[in-house]
Amino acid sequence: MNPYLSALHPYPFEKLATLKQGITPPADKAHIALSIGEPKHATPHFIQEALLRHLHGLTQYPTTKGLPELRQAIADWTCRRFGIPAGGVDAETQVLPVNGTREALFSLVQAVVDPADKPVVIMPNPFYQIYEGAALLAGAEPYYLNTVEADGYLPDFDSVPETIWQRCQLMFICSPGNPTGTVLSQADHLKLLALADRYDFVIASDECYTELYDDEANPPQGLLQSAYAAGSKDFKRCVIFHSLSKRSNAPGLRSGFVAGDAEVLKQYFKYRTYHGCPMPVPTQHASIAAWNDEDHVKHNRQLYRAKFTAFIEILQDVCEIERPPASFYVWLKTPMSDTEFAQKLFAKQNITVLPGSYLSRDSGGINPGANHVRIALVAPIEECVEAAQRIKDFLNENTA
């Protein structure tokens, strides 16, 4: 067996199941799950219809590169969304459709990392655990870059030692952040682009939450947007990951894309032809419809804004709670250990949240996710309001 498999950590939800084991929550309270970032809003009907209209495409083997129409729809959307002139993203060489960004985040690392050179993959801490697993299975050493409250939950690139930069082959950034909802600025991107040029590593920007933001007039900055503004028309060393899961409430469609540096994508395409993961043709047509429409995305943001407003209004008098600029998570500080908080909240209120320490690793003498829980406001607004009231009751009982 691959010896690197033994280095993998249990997944956060496996740990959460163990934490809840043996607990019987109150039967008079319906369970409210706020632990998993799985959108619960309805998938727009027109996306479903596009899928159904093209079911005859099941008779075809899909190609790894995808339909030209899909790549063009993605390239056009990327230019519109990030203020890049039309044609600034080449659909032929700078775009690849993928079956959800989870598989792409994992597989890109396998294509990029050279295990013979003592590689390091830098990632934010807390983080999406695929980053770590991808690095370990590629034979790389993960370097955990803490994102703590003192730094606004943003990564401090200046804190990374020179020796780590010298060995870095790939760096993950996540903006808007999971679990914090924080957003990297153009200045942050430009600093990182300069570091990538100096030390020759690839920047993998996970932007899956970029379409869920609070201020309609201030959408999150994208990495390609910053690179283009800095004069990097070829997006050298930059790749971005986007998904329809959160943007279009279609997690089961398993549809996303990778875009950026044509040289990186050329090699990644070679990897994917052997990896055997082309997107089914009906899914591609549904994806074209989704990327070509913005009205449903604006409506989606309105639904999340309403939930954040209602949730925070109930809790703001009993705890310190921040409205994030983007994502659908509340990164809540806890008055006790995060594991104790999650366990007791389930036992007393039948609500499941995710301990922040399960999303982090000990680094620099701390676990930066400790004493936080991640709350995903994915349930219907009525459930979110009910959950907020129960959490308020729980806090009143346990902090008096």
N, C-alpha and C positions, 0 to 999 in steps of 0.2 A: 504494500500500500504506500501511497505518497506520504513520506514522513512528515511533511508540513501539515497534514491533516490534524496531527496531535496538538499542534499549536493553536488551533481554532478555539475560541471561547464559546460557551453556550450562548444562544441567541437571547436577547433581553426578555422576550416573551416566555421563553422556557424558564428563566429565572423567576419571572413574575408568577407563573403557574405554581412553581414550588413555594413561593412566598405565601400564596393564598391557600395552599393545600391544607385540608383539615378544618378550614374555617367555614362555618355556616352563617351566612349573612341573614339579616332580618327578613322573614318571609313576607312581611307586609309592605316591603319596599321593592319595587321592580328594579332589576339590575340596569345600571347605566354604564356603558362601556365608553370610557374616554381615554383609553390607553393606546389604541392603534390608529395610525394616521390613514385610515381608509375612508375616503369621501362617501357620504351617505345621501347627498343630493342626487336627484334623478339624472341619469344620463339623457342629454337632449334627444328628443324624438327623431330629429332629422339625421343624427348620427346613427341611430339604430336602423332607420329606414335605408340609409346608404349601405349599411352592412347587409341588410336583407336583399336589397336590389342586386347585389353582386355575389350572391351565394353560388352562382354558376361558376365563379372563379375558383371554386374548390376543385375543379377538374384540372387545374394548372399547377405545376410546380412553381412556386414563387422564386424570383431571383434574389440573391443576396443583396444586390444594390437597390432593389425596389423599383417600382414603376417610375419612369421619368416624370410623370405628372405629380407623383407624391413628393419627389425630391424638389421639384420646382415650387410646389405649394409651401414646403418647409422653408426653402431659400427665400421666397417672397415674404413669408411671415416674419422670418428673422430680420430681414431688412426693414420691414414696416415697424416692427416692434422696437428695434434698437437704433432707429435713426440712421441706418446705413443706406446709401444711395441704391436705387434699384439696380440689380445686377452685381452688387458688391459682394454677395455670397454666391459662389458658383455652384449650381445644383449638380453639376457633373462630377466635380472633384472635391467639394468642400462639405458635402452632406451625405450622411448614411442613416437610413431608417433603422430602428432597433425595436426589439420586442420588450418595450418598457425599459426605463433607464437602469433598473436594478441589474439586469444581465449585462448591459453595456458598461456600467461603472466597474463591474467585475472583470469583464473580458478585455477591456482596453488595457488594464494594468498588465494582463498576461502578455499582451502584444508589445507593450512599451518597455517593460523592465528587462534589463540584462542581469540575470542572477549571478553572473560570474564576477561582478565588479563591486561586491559588498554594497548593494544598493539600499537607499533609504527612500521610503515614501512618507511624506509629511501629510498629516491630516489634522483637522480641528478636533478638539477634545472638550466637550462631548461630540459624538459623531454618529453617522449612519454606519452600522457595523459592517456593511459590505466593503467599505474602504479598507478596513483592517483585514478582513478575510481575504480580499483580493491581493493585498500586499503580501501577506504571509504565504499564500499559495503560489505566488510568483517568486518566492525566495527572497523577498525584501524585508528589511527591518522597518516596522512602523515607528514614526516619530510623532508623539502626541503633543500638539501645540494647544496649550490650555486657553480656553476662552472664558474668562472670569468676569465677575461683576465690575471689578475695579477698572477693567478695560472696556466696559460697555458690552461685554460678552462678544467682543470681536477679537480675532487673532492678532497678536503682537509679533509681526514679522521680525522686528529688531531683536527679539529675545532668542531667536534661533542661533545656536553656535555656528561659527564659521565651518567647523568640521562636519556638521550636518549638511549645510548647504553644499559643500564640496562633494558629498556622497549622494545628494538628492537626485533622483531620476524623474520623479513625478510628485506633484503636490496637489492634493485635493483641497478645494475651497467649496463651501456650501453657502450660497447667498441667494435668497433669504435662508437664514440658518435653520437647521433642524438640530436641536429643539428650540432655539432661542428666538427665532424670527428676526434676528438682526440682519442688516443689509450692508454689504461692502460698498464703499464709495468709489468714484472714479480714481481718486487719489490713492486709495488702497490698491486698486488694480494696477495703477501705473507703477507703484512701488514694487509690486510683485512681478510685473513684466520686466522691470529692470533687473531684478534678482534672477529671473529665468534666463535672461540674455547673458548675464554674467556667469552663471553656474551651469547653464545648458540643461534645464529640466523642463518637462511638460507640465503645464497648468491644466488640471481637469476641474472645470467649474460646474458643479452640480447646481442647476438653476430650476429645479423641479417645482419650486414654490413661487417662482418669480411673477406669476399672474395672479397671486392672491395677496393683494396689498391694500393698505388702509386708505391712503390718500390717492384719489383718482388722478390728481394732477401731478403725482410724483411717483411714477412706477420705478421699481428697482433697476439699478444700473446692471447691464450685462457685460461679461468679459469681452466679447467681440466688439461691443459698442465702445468700450474703453480703448481696446487695441486699435480700432479703426480711427478713433479720434486722435490717437497718438501717432498716426501715420503708418501703422502696420496693416497694410491692405491685404497681406497674405496671411494674417493672423498667426504668425510664426509662434510655435510652441503653445498655442492655445486651442483647447477643445471645450465645447460646452455640451451639456446634457439637458434635454427638455422632454417633457412627458405630457400626455393627454390625461393622465390619471387624476391629477389635481385640477388642472386648468379646465377640463371638460367633464369632470366627474365620470371618468371612464376607466377605472382601475382594472376592470376585467378585460378591456380591449388589448392591454399589454402593448401599447404603442407609444413610441417616443423617437427621438433622433439624437445623433451626435453630429456636430458641425465644427468647422474650424480649419486648422492647418492641413493643407492638402497632402503634404508629405507624410504626416502622421496618419491621416485617414487612408492613404494608399496602402500603407503597411497593415493598418487595422483591417482594411477590406480583405487583404490576403489572409489574415488570421480568420476572419469570419467565414470565408469560403470553405475553410476546413472545419470550423466550429459548427456549421450546419444549423443556422438559426435565421433563415429568411422569414419575413413577415408574410402571413397568408394574404392572398390577393383581396378577398373581401375586407379584411382589416385595413388594408392600404386605402381602399376607396372610402371607407368610413373615416379614416384619418385625414384624407384630402378634404372632406366636407368639414371636419372639425377645425383644421388649421385655417380654412378660408372664412370662418365666421367669428366675429368678436362679440356679437350681441349676447350670446349665452354666457360668455366669460364675464362680461360686465354685470350681468344679473347674478352670477355666482358670487362675485365679490360683495354685492349688496347683501346677500344672504349671510355671509360670514361677518360683515360689519355689524349687522343687527344682532348676531349672537354675541360678538365681543362686547357690544354696548350693554346688552342685558346682563351678561355674565359678570362683567366688571362692576356694574352698578350695584349689584347685590353684595359683592364681596369686598368692595373697596374700604368699607368701614371696619372690617375685622382683620384685614391682612394687607401687606404691601403687595400690590398687584399692578403690573405694567401692561399697557396695551402695546403689543409689538407692531412695528411698521409693516410686517408682512408675515405670511404663513397662516396656518390655522391652529397654532399651538399657544398655550399659556405656559410659560416657564416660571412656575410658582415656587417661591422660597417657602420652606416648611419650618414650623416651630419646634420640630423634633427631627430625628433622622428621617431621611426620605423613605427608607424601607419600613420604618415603624409607622410613618404617616400613611403610606399606601396600604399597609396591612390593616391598620385600625379603621381607616376610612371604608375599606371593604367590609370589615367585620361589623361596623356600626351603621353604615349608610348604604351598603350594597352598590358602591361606586368603585370602578376600577380605573386607577391612574398608574402611570409608569414611573418608578423611582429613577431619579436622574443619575444615580450612581451606576445603574445598569447600562447607561448610554456612554459611560466614560471609563477611562483607565487611570490608575494612579500614576501621576507624573509630576515631577518637581516637588515631591513631598505632599501632594494633595490629590484628591479626586474632585475635579472641578464640577462634576454633576451632583455631588453629595449635597444633601439638604435642599434639594429641589425636586419637584415632580413635573413631568410633562403631561399636560392636559390637552387632548385633541378635541377641539370643538367641532366635531364632525356629526354629532347626533342632531336630530331636528331641534329647532329653537326651544320647543316646549321642554324637551329633555334637558337641554343645556340650562334652562332657567331652574328646573327642578333640581338638577345637580348642584347648581350654585347655591341654592337655598339649603340643601343638605350639607354641603361643605361648610357653609356659614354656621349652621347648627353644630357641626362637628368641631369647628374651630372655637366657637364659644364655649363648648363643653371642655375642650382640652387645653385652653390657654387662659382660663379664668384664674 
